[in-house]
Amino acid sequence: MTILAKEKTNISVDVLEKISNTDLADLCYNTEQAIKAGGGFGWITVPPRDVLKKYWNSMMLVSTNTLIVGRLNGDIAGSMQLSFYPPNNEAQKTISSIKSHFVAPWARGYGLAKAMIDYAILKSKENNKINIQLDIRETQTAAIQLFESKGFIRWGENPRYAFVNGNPIKGYYYYRNI
């Protein structure tokens, strides 16, 4: 899927089947930037680069994971992990989950996050899923507003979802029927 946004920026979203060296460098750099901006999918401090490389390479090994990437002018600027339950889990076989979603701070405001959410919904439908779920820290206010604008419904919260600098952070749980 390709979209032209403001300033003639080319936005594209697809599934990353194999990580090239350039894509791995983009993913690591943008993960570092997202962590520094407070949205590094669980990391509070930037880990060493070799840890990030292992993280991204290992994600590709799990057959129930789909790595969706958002690109600006060909460079990876965001990602989203879309997970499906394994075939033996019959009770949840029609559910997908969004995990580890981020857009690099320098790439925000171009509609990339919306495009990745739309693509995750499309991929979920293509895989015969009827429900998509996610959880998110209360501090991710822009992401919360975005998911709610895309029809995700908050169904619960956990007052001790995460701990940042020793302080509890509330987390919210969302779903959307598709």
C-alpha positions, 0 to 999 in steps of 0.5 A: 500500500502506498500513499502520497502525503504532505510535502510529496512524501511517499509513504508505504506499508508492507510486511518485512519478509527478510531484514536487509542490513539497511533495514536493520540499521533503520529499525535499530536507529528508529527504535533508539529514537522512539525509546528516547522519546518515551515510546520504545515498547517497554524499553526505558533506556536505549540498549546496546546496538547488538541487543537491538539487532538480536531483538529484530532478527529474532522477531523474524524467526517466530512464525506467529509474528508478522513484522509490518513496516512503514516507510517514508521515501523508502526508509523504514520509519516505523514498525508494528508487530502483528501476532497471531495465536498458534494453530493449537489455540483453537479458542483464540484462532480468530484473534490477532494482536498488535504489539510493539508499535512505533513511529520514529519521532522525525517521521510523525505527522505524515499518517504513517501510524494510521496506515500501519494500523489500517494495514494490520487490520487488512492483514488480520482480515486476510488471515480470517481474524475477526478481532484485533487486540492491543494494550498500551501504557497510559503515557502514550496519549497520542497513540491512545487517541489514534487507536480510539479514532480507528474504532478500538474500544477500551475494555479494561485497565491495569493500575500497575501495568508497567513501572518507569523509574520505580513508579507504577504506570497504568495500562489500557486494554483495547479491542476492535471487531473487524 
